[in-house]
Amino acid sequence: MADNPKDIHRHPLTLTTLFCLDSLFPGYTMRTARAFAPGHLTGVFQICVEPDDPILKGARGSGVSLTRGTTTTVKAEPSDTPSHTVTINGVEMTDAVISENVLGKYLSRLTEPHRVVVEHVIETPLTAGFGSSGGGALSLSLALNQVLDTGLTRVEAAQLAHVAEIECGTGLGSVFAADGGGFGVLYKPGAPGVGESIHYEASGDLMVIYLHYGPISTRMALGDPDLRRRINELGGRYVDELHRELTPERFMSYSRRFTEHLGLVTPRLRKVFDATDPLGYTFTMAMFGEVAFTLQRREEVTPILDALRERVPRSHPVVCGVDTVGALLF
């Protein structure tokens, strides 16, 4: 399962395809755009929501972007009456809160009604700490900006997605992380163009192994005052340490300490930790999801998989590359 799914999406509509559509539907005016945003796993973070301006709100944190993520296709055309649909993995949604928020920001800029079709394909588990809400918002914003010819810059489109996520309470820094990709530290909070980060130079030489057991609502987690207090007791200090010296080993060590401090480890996650700790392979918990993951150098992948098969029966580890490009339009 160690593939790069972005490769299969780098094929925009050809002129031949558009000609065929026009011949089938005379007067065809629908435009299409497609964008990809990598998934992201956060190991440690600090909540930074004191400023009034949502562009300045967010998090300081450290995590890794994945070659698996969200691909969003947007189709739009002028219409007598405005309408839109949103599907996620082929299922039409009536409560796609963050997609509706992003859509509303763009549709309010138009001078004539449009029919808009949004199709999200998400390759990572939902509501499990993989940044799918931020990735969905960012890929949607980039695609809408292109298909509706809104004229925003890349940074402005990314900032719009960040504001949507802050307003919806579905995340704090995942839009920034997805925008730049890589394994790094966001040491100054805020939207793309405002926040500041560093990246590990050899991010492409690393691999992520994760085991997904179930969801945890980020919105509910961030709404828990006691959990927010525990996050900020240590989060900022650990981010400072990783900003000072970022390596996969230090990231895993501080992320695990952070996880233990929060007190959210489930029995299934503890079983993974207990199986791999004695072998010198540190796993931690995704923020937020019942997901155990580790960031390792490529040569460590096979022995870790062997250990999991032996020590955690019926587990289903997934191996994934580290995205080094960030969000992109096709």
N, C-alpha and C positions, 0 to 999 in steps of 0.2 A: 504493500500500500504506500510505498515511498515514491510517489509520482509528483509531477508538476502539472496540475490541472489547468494552469493559466495558458499552457501551450495550445490547448484545444479551443481557446476562445479568441485567438488572435486572427480572426478571419472576418472582417467587416463585409457588409453586403456589397456584392459586385454590381457593375453596371448591367450585366446580363440578368441578374436577379431582379433588379429594378425594372428592366425592360419587360420581363415576363409578367411582373405584377401589374404594370401599366396596361399591358395587352389584355390581361384578364379583367381588370377593373378600369374602364375608361375614366379619365379624369382623376386617376389615383394621385393623391397629394400627401399621403402619410409619410412622414419622415421617421427614421429609426436611428438610435444611437445606443451604444453598449459600453459599459464600463465595469472594471473589476477592482475590488478592494480586498486586500489580504485579511484573513482572520488574525486575531492577536490574543496572546495569552499573557496576562499580567501576573507578576510574582509578588510585587510589593508596591504600595502606593500611599500617597498622602492626599487627603481631600482638601481642596483649596477653592472655596466658594464664597469668600468674603466680599470680593468686588461686586458692585451692582451690575456692571456691564457683563453680559454672558460671554462676550468674546474673551474676557479676562478670566472667567471662571474655569475650573477644570481640576486637574490633578498633577502632582509630581509623582513619577513612578518609573518602574523599570519592567520591561517585558520583551516579548519576541513576536514578530510577525510571521505568518505562515503562508506557504504556497497554496494552501487551501483557503478559500474565502467566499466572497459574494460577487456574483456576476449579475448585473442589472441591465435589462434591455427595456428601453422606453420607445414607444411608438406614439406619435402625435399628429393630429391633423385639425385644421379649422372645422368647426361644427356649428350648426344652428343653435344648439344648446350645449352647455358645458357638461362633461361627464368624465369619469375616470374609474378604472379598476386596478386593483393591486393583487397580484398572485405571488405566493411564496411556494416554491417547489411544486408549481402546478395547481395549488389550491387557492381559490379566490378568498381574500381576507376581508372581513368587515371591521377588524380592530387593529389594523396595521398603524399604530399610533404615530410612530416616527416617520413612516413613509407619507402619511397624511399631512403631517406637519411640514415636511419638505415640499410636498406638492403644493400645499397652500401658499407657501412663500413664493413659489414660482408663478402659480396661476394668477396671483394678485398683481403680477407685473405685466400681464398680457392685456392687450387692448381689444381682443376679440375672443369669443368662447372657443375652446378646443376640446376634442375628445382625446384622452390620454390613456394609454395602456402601459402599465408597469409590471414587469415580470422579474422577480428576484429568484435566482437559483443559488441556494446557500449550501456549501459543501461541508460545513462544520456543524456540530450539534447546536441546536437552538437553546437560548436562555441558559447557557452553561459556561459562560466566561470566555467565549471565543470572539467577543467583539462584533457579533453579527449585526447588532443594532447600529453601531457606529459605521461598520462597513456598508450596511445597506443604505444608510443616510448619505454617506460620501459617494458611493457609486451612483446612487439615484441623482444626487445633486449635479455630479459631473455630466451624466447623460442628459438630464433635463436642460442644463445650460446649453448643451450643444444642439439638442433636437428642437428646442424652442428659440434658439438663436438669441438668448437673453443678453449676451454681451458681457457677462461677468468674467473676471480673470479667474485663473485656476485657484488662486489663493482665496478670492472672494467666494467662489463656489464651495470650497472646503470649509470656510468659516461659516457659511450658511448651514452646512450640515452639522458643524460643531454646536451652533446655537440651538438647532433643533433637538440635538441629543440632551443638551443641558435643560432645555424647556421641558422635555418629556421625562427627564430623570432616569434615562436608560443607561447612562454612562457619563464619564467625566473626561477621559483622555483618549478614548479609542479612535476617534476621528483623526486626531493628530498622529497617532501611531500608525494607522492604516495609510495615511497620506504619505508618510516617509518610508515605511517598511523597515526591515532590518531588526537587529537585536540592539537595544539601546536604553538610554536613560533620558526621560523627559524631566529636566531639572528646573525649568521655569514653566509654570502652568499657563494655559491659555490655548486658544484656537491656533490652527496653522497660520504662520505669519506673525504670531505673537509669542507663543511658547518657544522654548529653546531646548535642544537635545544634543546628545552625543551618541555615536554609534560605534559598536565593536567592528573594527576594520575587516575581520575575517568572518563576518556573519554567514557568508555563503558556504563556509566549511563546516557549519554546525547542522545538527538535526534535532528535531523534537519527537519524543515518544510520549503519547498520551493514552490514558484509559478513561473513557467516558462512562459514568454510571447514572447520572441524572442531572436535572436542571436545578438552579437556584435563581430566583428572581433578583436581578441587579437592582431594580427599582425598590423592591421591598428591603433588600439588604442595606442600601444607602439611606433608606428611610428609618432605620433603627438607630436611635440616638446612642444607645450603649455601644453598639458595634462601631459607629462612627468615632466615638471617643477612643475605643481600643485601637482603631486603625491609625489615628493621628498620634497616639502615644509613642509609637515606634516608627511609623511609616516614613516620616520626614528624615529621621536620623539614618535609616537604612538607605534611603535614596541618596543622601549625602555621601555615604560610604561607597556606594556603587558609582556615583559620579566621580569620586576621587580615583577609583580604580575599578574598571569594568572588565570582568572575565566571566566565562560561563560558570566556573566553580564558585566564585564569590556570589554571583547572582543566585545560584541554587541554594547556597548556604543561607544567605539573608532571607530569601523567599520562604524557605522552610521555617526559619525562626519566626518570621512574620505570621505564617500560617498557624504555627503552634500557639502564638500569642493571642490570635483571634479566637481560638477555641472552637473552630468550625469543622474539625476533622471528623468525618463519619467512620463507622467501623470498616466499611469497604475501602476507604482511602487508607486507614491505618494498616490494614492488611498489606497493601502495596508497600507502604513505607517500611513496615517491619520486615518484609521479604527482601527489600533491596538495600536497606541501610547497612547490614552486616557485610555486604559485598562492596561497599564504597560508592554506591550509586544513589545519589540523593534525588528523591521525587518531592514535589510540593503540590499544593492545591491551586487550581485556577481561581482567580478573583473575578466573578463568583460563579462557581459551578461545582458539582460533585465530580470533579475531574482531577486525576493525578497526572502530572506531567514532569518531564525532565528535559533539559537542554544539554546536549552532549556533542562531543566531537564524533565524526563519522565512524571512526574505528571502534567506538564503544557500543554502537547500535546492536550488533549481532550478539555479543555476550549479555547485554541487558535483556534482549528478547528471549534468549535461552533461559535466563534466570526467571523471568516472568512466567514462561511456560512451565517451568519446574516448580516454582514456589507459589504461584497464584493461578491454580487450575481454572480453566474456563474463562480466563481473562481474554480480552480482545484488544491488544495494543495496536495503535495506529502510528505509523512512522511518517513524518512529514518534513519537508524541507523548510528552510528559512527564506522567506521572501526578502529580496534585497532591492526591489524596484519601487514598491509602494503602489498606490492606486494609479490606474491608467485607463485611458479611453482607447477603444479599438477602432 
